[in-house]
């Protein structure tokens, strides 16, 4: 039976900033129009974290039963390693989805935006079919599309909307920037796993476009958000704070462009997650001031 620390490792903590950063930006955008609401922001953060954990456990389960995770480098895979039986990992994913749905309904009741139920259903379907089901979109090179939409556009704009009642153009720029950073997190993860994904027939975007293009795309994904965040300075001058992250973003991009691979990409994964979190904090603060 898996221990608590093994379940924690299976939840992949390095990916969790992708759930919190959008809420920071979305709340900052709401504060910029004097509409921030701490309680709704906390609910949005809970929804994001629960969905991210659900995706991670669902990915662990689906890849594990397919045999994709055999001999893979990186964080502990509960299913593939035999640390936890598949049905327990699947149930953990379902539990996280249930928590996300409960928090989501609470937020919808508070805002009376009932149409968001449809958005929530799409988020749950996207979380499960990333690697689950008969035709998982993550196996077709569309993982980054799903991440950009759900952990970028939906997460940021949904946070702003549930607090302000509408979205602003800085929120849109922030959503695109956060979406790109979330995609970078997935890209570096998939770059690390290219050798095993090729053998398992998992055609991620990194596999489809090849190693060199994938590395260049990662560099764009971590550097372009700094420009997008800086453009928000036309509405909130303190948004220029995001330019403080140009150096760490360049260091991460340089390491990937230099050819880091395998286990050497594990610290890059963690660094990318921290970069996204720092970006969310600085842009959210810059918009709110």
N, C-alpha and C positions, 0 to 999 in steps of 0.2 A: 504494500500500500504506500502511495506517495506521501511524503512528509509535507508539512506546511511550507517549508522553504522550497521544496521541489515544485509545489503548486504555484508559488510566487514566481519562480524562475520560468515556469510554463506559461505564465501570464505575460511574459516578455516586457518587463518594466521599461526597457529602453525605448519602446514604442509609445508609451503612455503620454509623453508630451504632445503627440499628435492629437490627443483628445482635449488637452487643457488649453493649448495655445490659441485655437480658434475662439474659445470663449473669452479669452483675454482681449483679443482684437475686437470681437463683436461687442463686448461690453464697453470697450474704449470708444468705439464708434457711437454707441448709444449715449455715453457720457458727453461726447462732443456736441450733442444736441440736447443736453440736459435731461436725458431720459433713462439713465442707468438705474438698474434695480438689482440690489445685491442678492436677494432671495431667488429671483429668476435666473441670475447668473450662476448661482450655485446649483440650481436644478439642471441647467444646461450643461454644466461641467460634469455632474453626475451621469447624465445621459451619455455624454461623449465618452467618459471613462468606461462605463458599462458596455457600450457598443465596441470600443476598442478591445476590451478584454474578451468579449464575445467573439470578435473576429479572430483573435489570436488562438483561443481554444478551438473554435470551429476549424481553423486552418490546421492546427495540430492534429485534430481528429481526422479530418478528411485526407490530408496528406499522409497521415500515419497508416490508415487502412488501405490507401492506394499503394503504399510502399515508396512514396516519393521521398520520404525523410530518412531513408536508410543511408547510413554513412555520411550524413550531412554535418558540415561544420557550423558552429554557432551555439545559440542557447539550447538548453535542454528541451527535447521533444518528448513529452510525456507518453504519447501513444507509441511512437516508433521505438523508443528505448525500452518499452515494457514497464516503465515506472508506474503507470496507471493504466487500467484496462480501458479500451476504447469507449465503452458506454459511459464511464465516469467522466471522461474528457468531453464527450458529447453533451452529457447532462450539465456539466459546468458551463458550456457555451449557452445552453438553453436557459440556465439560471441567470446568467448575465443579461441575456436578451429580455427575460422577464423583468429584471430590475430596470433596464432601460425603458421598457414599455410603461411600467408603473410610474416612473419619474416623468416620462413624456406626457402621459395622460394628466398628471398633476399640473404640469406647465400649461397644457392646452386648456384645462379648466380655468386656470388663473387668467389666461389671455382671451378666452372665448374664441380662439382662432381654430375652429373645428376642422378646417381644411388641412391643418397640419397633420391630422391623423393619416391622410394619404401619404404625406412625406415620410412619416414614421414607418409606415408599412414598407415603403420603398427602401428605407434604410435597413430594416430587418432583412428583407429579401437580399439586398446587396451584401450584407454581412455574411449571410449563410452561403450564397451562391458564388462567393469569391473563389473558394476551392471546393465547395460542396455541390451536390446534385450531379446530374448526368453530363451537363456541359458547363463546368465552372469557367467563368470569364477570366479568372486569374491564369488559367492554363492556355488562354488564347491571346495573351499579350495585352489584355485590357485592364489589368489590375490598377495601373496608374490612372486610368480614366475614372474608375470607381473611387479611388482614393481622392482624386482631385475634386470630384463632385460632392462626395459625402463628407470628407474631412476637411474640405476647403470651402466650397461655395455654400453647401447646406449648413455646415456647422457655424460658420461666421455670420452669414446673412440671417440664419434662423435665430441666432443669439441676439443680433441687433433688432430683428423684427419683434421678437417676443418681449423686448423691453421698450422700444421706441414706437412700435406700431407701423414702421416703415423702414426702408433701407436707404442709406446715403451712398454717395459715390466713394468716399473714403472707405466705407465698409466693403464695397465691391472690390476696390484695389487691394484691401487687406485680405479679402477672401481668396483672390487669385494668388497673392503672395503666399499665404498659408497653404493653399492647395499645392503649390509648387514645392514647398518645403516638405510637405507630407509625401509627395511623390518621390522626392529625393531620398527620404527615409526608406521607402519601398525599393527604389532603384538600387541603393547600395546593398540592401539585403539580398536582392535578386542577383546582383553582380557577384556577391560572395558564393551564391548557390548555383551559378551557371553550370559547372561541370556535372553536378548531380541532377540538375533539372534536365539537361540534355539527355542523359541516360534514362531518366524517368519519363521522357516525352512531355515535360512541362514547358510549354512555349511562352515563357514570360517575355516582356518587351526587351529585356536585356539579351535574351537568347535570340529573339527575332532580328534585332538590329545589329547584333554583334558587339564584341567587347569594346572596341575603340569608340564607336558611336555612343554606346551606353555610358561610357566614362565622360565623354564630352557633354552628353545630355545631363548627367548628374551635376556637372560644373555649372551649367546654365540654371538648373533648378535651385542651386544654393546661392547663386550670385544675383540673378534677376530680381528676386524678392526684395533685395536691399534697395534697388532703384524704385520699385513699385511703392515700397514703404516711404521712401523719401519724397515721392510725388504727393503724398498725403499732406506734405508741409504747406501746400497751397491753401488747405483748409485749417491745418493745425501745425504751426511751425515747429513745435517740439517733436513732431514725427521724424525729424532729421536725426533723432537719437539712434535710429536703426543703422545709420552709417557706421556706428561704433562696431558693428558686427561684420563689416567688410573684411577685416583682417582674419578673424577666425573662419569665415566662410571661404576665403581664398586659401587658407591653410588646408582645410578639408578637401577643397576642390583639387589643390595641388597634389595631395597624397593619392587621390583616386586617379588623376591624370598621369601620375608617375608610375602607375601600374600595380598598386597594392592589391593583393588578392587573398582569397582564403581567410585564414584566421586573422590576418593583418587588417581586414576590413571590419572586424568586430568593434574595435575602438572607434572607427569612423562612423559606424551605426549609432553608437552612443553619443558621439560628438554631434551628429546630425540632429538627433533628438533634442539635445541640449540647445543647439542653435535655433531650432524651431521654437522651443520654449522661451529662450531669451528674446527672440524676435517678437513673439506674442506679448511678452512683458513690456518691451520698449515701445512697440507701436501702440499697444493699448494705453500705456502711460502717456505717450506723446499725443494721442488723440484726446485723451481725457483732460489733460492740463489746460 
